[in-house]
Amino acid sequence: MNQTANSKNRSKNRAANQAALEQLIEAYPLTFSRDKVRPLKIGIQEDLIADEKLARNRIKRALATYVRSLAYLRAVQEGVERVDLKGEAAGVVTAGEAEHAQGRIKEIQAQRRERQKQQRQEEQQQRQQEKEQRLNRKLEALVNLKGR
């Protein structure tokens, strides 16, 4: 599959994930938020499925999007209370869980830096190719002038 098709599929998936997340935020405003992100109860997916407000595939998409976000990972700090579907306390983040979240943050930041580096290199190559094309056109024009 070519790069353009992959990019379109990623955009469609991202849009579907965001739409599912919006449904989750609307259905459970005490638990899910874009502004006040808190760690979720362990096993909340099963609670969401049992509650039957959203389709199973929408729940999975939305949860994956939510818990992989930097805001969520930053909220997972040792000793912070986890919340259930009613927004009430349901456990506490352990040191190991907080450490895992910090590791994921570092991985995401490293991936972003690598993508930015790659993008800069591609832009630099593009500029170099454009420069070479301009130079070739000038040389052709000069050769054509001399040939007259």
PAGU-354989 format. One record per residue (C-alpha): x, y, z; residue in three letters; residue number from 1. Coordinates in Angstrom, 1 decimal, m for minus. Example, Ala and Ser with C-alpha at 12.3 -4.5 7.8 and 13.67 -1.06 7.14 Angstrom:
<c1->12.3, c2->m4.5, c3->7.8, r->ala, k->1>
<c1->13.7, c2->m1.1, c3->7.1, r->ser, k->2>
//
This chain:
<c1->0.0, c2->0.0, c3->0.0, r->met, k->1>
<c1->1.4, c2->3.4, c3->m0.8, r->asn, k->2>
<c1->2.2, c2->6.2, c3->1.6, r->gln, k->3>
<c1->m0.8, c2->8.3, c3->0.6, r->thr, k->4>
<c1->m3.3, c2->5.5, c3->1.2, r->ala, k->5>
<c1->m1.7, c2->4.7, c3->4.6, r->asn, k->6>
<c1->m1.9, c2->8.4, c3->5.6, r->ser, k->7>
<c1->m5.6, c2->8.5, c3->4.6, r->lys, k->8>
<c1->m6.4, c2->5.3, c3->6.6, r->asn, k->9>
<c1->m4.6, c2->6.8, c3->9.6, r->arg, k->10>
<c1->m6.6, c2->10.0, c3->9.3, r->ser, k->11>
<c1->m9.9, c2->8.0, c3->9.0, r->lys, k->12>
<c1->m9.0, c2->5.9, c3->12.0, r->asn, k->13>
<c1->m7.9, c2->8.9, c3->14.0, r->arg, k->14>
<c1->m11.2, c2->10.6, c3->13.2, r->ala, k->15>
<c1->m13.2, c2->7.5, c3->14.2, r->ala, k->16>
<c1->m11.2, c2->7.2, c3->17.4, r->asn, k->17>
<c1->m11.9, c2->10.9, c3->18.3, r->gln, k->18>
<c1->m15.6, c2->10.5, c3->17.5, r->ala, k->19>
<c1->m15.8, c2->7.4, c3->19.8, r->ala, k->20>
<c1->m13.9, c2->9.3, c3->22.5, r->leu, k->21>
<c1->m16.4, c2->12.2, c3->22.3, r->glu, k->22>
<c1->m19.3, c2->9.7, c3->22.8, r->gln, k->23>
<c1->m17.5, c2->8.4, c3->25.9, r->leu, k->24>
<c1->m17.0, c2->11.9, c3->27.3, r->ile, k->25>
<c1->m20.6, c2->12.7, c3->26.7, r->glu, k->26>
<c1->m21.9, c2->9.5, c3->28.2, r->ala, k->27>
<c1->m19.6, c2->9.6, c3->31.3, r->tyr, k->28>
<c1->m18.7, c2->13.3, c3->32.0, r->pro, k->29>
<c1->m17.7, c2->12.5, c3->35.6, r->leu, k->30>
<c1->m15.1, c2->10.0, c3->34.5, r->thr, k->31>
<c1->m13.8, c2->11.1, c3->31.1, r->phe, k->32>
<c1->m12.7, c2->14.6, c3->30.3, r->ser, k->33>
<c1->m10.3, c2->16.4, c3->28.0, r->arg, k->34>
<c1->m9.5, c2->19.0, c3->30.6, r->asp, k->35>
<c1->m9.4, c2->17.1, c3->33.9, r->lys, k->36>
<c1->m7.9, c2->13.8, c3->32.9, r->val, k->37>
<c1->m7.7, c2->11.3, c3->35.8, r->arg, k->38>
<c1->m6.5, c2->7.7, c3->35.9, r->pro, k->39>
<c1->m9.3, c2->5.1, c3->35.3, r->leu, k->40>
<c1->m10.3, c2->2.2, c3->37.4, r->lys, k->41>
<c1->m8.6, c2->m1.1, c3->36.5, r->ile, k->42>
<c1->m11.1, c2->m3.1, c3->34.5, r->gly, k->43>
<c1->m13.3, c2->m0.1, c3->33.5, r->ile, k->44>
<c1->m13.6, c2->m1.5, c3->30.0, r->gln, k->45>
<c1->m15.7, c2->m4.4, c3->31.4, r->glu, k->46>
<c1->m17.9, c2->m1.9, c3->33.3, r->asp, k->47>
<c1->m18.4, c2->0.1, c3->30.1, r->leu, k->48>
<c1->m19.4, c2->m3.0, c3->28.1, r->ile, k->49>
<c1->m21.8, c2->m4.1, c3->30.9, r->ala, k->50>
<c1->m23.4, c2->m0.6, c3->31.0, r->asp, k->51>
<c1->m24.2, c2->m0.9, c3->27.3, r->glu, k->52>
<c1->m24.4, c2->2.8, c3->26.5, r->lys, k->53>
<c1->m21.9, c2->2.4, c3->23.7, r->leu, k->54>
<c1->m21.0, c2->m0.4, c3->21.3, r->ala, k->55>
<c1->m18.1, c2->m2.6, c3->22.3, r->arg, k->56>
<c1->m15.9, c2->m1.6, c3->19.3, r->asn, k->57>
<c1->m16.6, c2->2.1, c3->20.1, r->arg, k->58>
<c1->m15.6, c2->1.5, c3->23.7, r->ile, k->59>
<c1->m12.3, c2->m0.1, c3->22.7, r->lys, k->60>
<c1->m11.5, c2->2.7, c3->20.3, r->arg, k->61>
<c1->m12.3, c2->5.4, c3->22.7, r->ala, k->62>
<c1->m10.5, c2->3.8, c3->25.7, r->leu, k->63>
<c1->m7.4, c2->3.1, c3->23.6, r->ala, k->64>
<c1->m7.3, c2->6.7, c3->22.4, r->thr, k->65>
<c1->m7.9, c2->8.1, c3->25.9, r->tyr, k->66>
<c1->m5.3, c2->6.0, c3->27.8, r->val, k->67>
<c1->m2.6, c2->6.4, c3->25.2, r->arg, k->68>
<c1->m2.8, c2->10.2, c3->25.3, r->ser, k->69>
<c1->0.0, c2->12.2, c3->26.9, r->leu, k->70>
<c1->m2.5, c2->13.9, c3->29.2, r->ala, k->71>
<c1->m3.6, c2->10.6, c3->30.5, r->tyr, k->72>
<c1->m0.1, c2->9.2, c3->30.9, r->leu, k->73>
<c1->0.9, c2->12.4, c3->32.7, r->arg, k->74>
<c1->m2.1, c2->11.9, c3->35.1, r->ala, k->75>
<c1->m0.9, c2->8.4, c3->36.1, r->val, k->76>
<c1->1.2, c2->9.4, c3->39.1, r->gln, k->77>
<c1->1.9, c2->7.2, c3->42.1, r->glu, k->78>
<c1->m0.7, c2->7.6, c3->44.8, r->gly, k->79>
<c1->m3.3, c2->9.4, c3->42.6, r->val, k->80>
<c1->m6.9, c2->8.0, c3->42.9, r->glu, k->81>
<c1->m8.4, c2->6.1, c3->40.0, r->arg, k->82>
<c1->m12.0, c2->6.8, c3->39.1, r->val, k->83>
<c1->m14.9, c2->4.6, c3->38.1, r->asp, k->84>
<c1->m17.9, c2->5.3, c3->35.8, r->leu, k->85>
<c1->m19.5, c2->7.5, c3->38.4, r->lys, k->86>
<c1->m16.3, c2->9.6, c3->38.8, r->gly, k->87>
<c1->m15.8, c2->8.1, c3->42.3, r->glu, k->88>
<c1->m12.5, c2->6.7, c3->43.8, r->ala, k->89>
<c1->m11.7, c2->3.2, c3->42.7, r->ala, k->90>
<c1->m8.2, c2->2.3, c3->43.6, r->gly, k->91>
<c1->m4.9, c2->4.1, c3->43.5, r->val, k->92>
<c1->m2.0, c2->4.3, c3->41.0, r->val, k->93>
<c1->0.9, c2->2.1, c3->42.0, r->thr, k->94>
<c1->4.6, c2->3.0, c3->41.7, r->ala, k->95>
<c1->5.0, c2->0.4, c3->38.9, r->gly, k->96>
<c1->2.0, c2->1.8, c3->37.0, r->glu, k->97>
<c1->3.4, c2->5.4, c3->37.3, r->ala, k->98>
<c1->6.8, c2->4.2, c3->36.2, r->glu, k->99>
<c1->5.3, c2->2.5, c3->33.2, r->his, k->100>
<c1->3.4, c2->5.7, c3->32.2, r->ala, k->101>
<c1->6.6, c2->7.7, c3->32.5, r->gln, k->102>
<c1->8.3, c2->5.2, c3->30.2, r->gly, k->103>
<c1->5.5, c2->5.5, c3->27.6, r->arg, k->104>
<c1->5.8, c2->9.3, c3->27.7, r->ile, k->105>
<c1->9.5, c2->9.0, c3->27.0, r->lys, k->106>
<c1->8.9, c2->6.6, c3->24.1, r->glu, k->107>
<c1->6.2, c2->8.9, c3->22.6, r->ile, k->108>
<c1->8.5, c2->11.9, c3->22.9, r->gln, k->109>
<c1->11.4, c2->10.0, c3->21.3, r->ala, k->110>
<c1->9.1, c2->8.9, c3->18.4, r->gln, k->111>
<c1->7.9, c2->12.5, c3->17.9, r->arg, k->112>
<c1->11.5, c2->13.8, c3->17.8, r->arg, k->113>
<c1->12.4, c2->11.1, c3->15.3, r->glu, k->114>
<c1->9.5, c2->11.9, c3->13.1, r->arg, k->115>
<c1->10.4, c2->15.6, c3->13.3, r->gln, k->116>
<c1->14.0, c2->14.8, c3->12.4, r->lys, k->117>
<c1->12.8, c2->12.7, c3->9.4, r->gln, k->118>
<c1->10.5, c2->15.5, c3->8.3, r->gln, k->119>
<c1->13.3, c2->18.1, c3->8.4, r->arg, k->120>
<c1->15.5, c2->15.8, c3->6.4, r->gln, k->121>
<c1->12.8, c2->15.2, c3->3.8, r->glu, k->122>
<c1->12.2, c2->19.0, c3->3.5, r->glu, k->123>
<c1->15.9, c2->19.6, c3->3.2, r->gln, k->124>
<c1->16.1, c2->17.0, c3->0.4, r->gln, k->125>
<c1->13.1, c2->18.6, c3->m1.3, r->gln, k->126>
<c1->14.8, c2->22.0, c3->m1.2, r->arg, k->127>
<c1->18.0, c2->20.5, c3->m2.6, r->gln, k->128>
<c1->16.1, c2->18.9, c3->m5.5, r->gln, k->129>
<c1->14.4, c2->22.1, c3->m6.3, r->glu, k->130>
<c1->17.7, c2->24.0, c3->m6.2, r->lys, k->131>
<c1->19.2, c2->21.4, c3->m8.6, r->glu, k->132>
<c1->16.3, c2->21.7, c3->m10.9, r->gln, k->133>
<c1->16.6, c2->25.5, c3->m11.0, r->arg, k->134>
<c1->20.3, c2->25.2, c3->m11.7, r->leu, k->135>
<c1->19.7, c2->22.7, c3->m14.5, r->asn, k->136>
<c1->17.1, c2->25.0, c3->m16.1, r->arg, k->137>
<c1->19.6, c2->27.9, c3->m16.0, r->lys, k->138>
<c1->22.3, c2->25.7, c3->m17.5, r->leu, k->139>
<c1->20.0, c2->24.6, c3->m20.3, r->glu, k->140>
<c1->19.1, c2->28.2, c3->m21.0, r->ala, k->141>
<c1->22.8, c2->29.2, c3->m21.1, r->leu, k->142>
<c1->23.6, c2->26.2, c3->m23.5, r->val, k->143>
<c1->20.7, c2->27.3, c3->m25.7, r->asn, k->144>
<c1->21.9, c2->30.8, c3->m25.8, r->leu, k->145>
<c1->25.5, c2->29.7, c3->m26.8, r->lys, k->146>
<c1->24.1, c2->27.3, c3->m29.4, r->gly, k->147>
<c1->22.4, c2->30.1, c3->m31.4, r->arg, k->148>
//
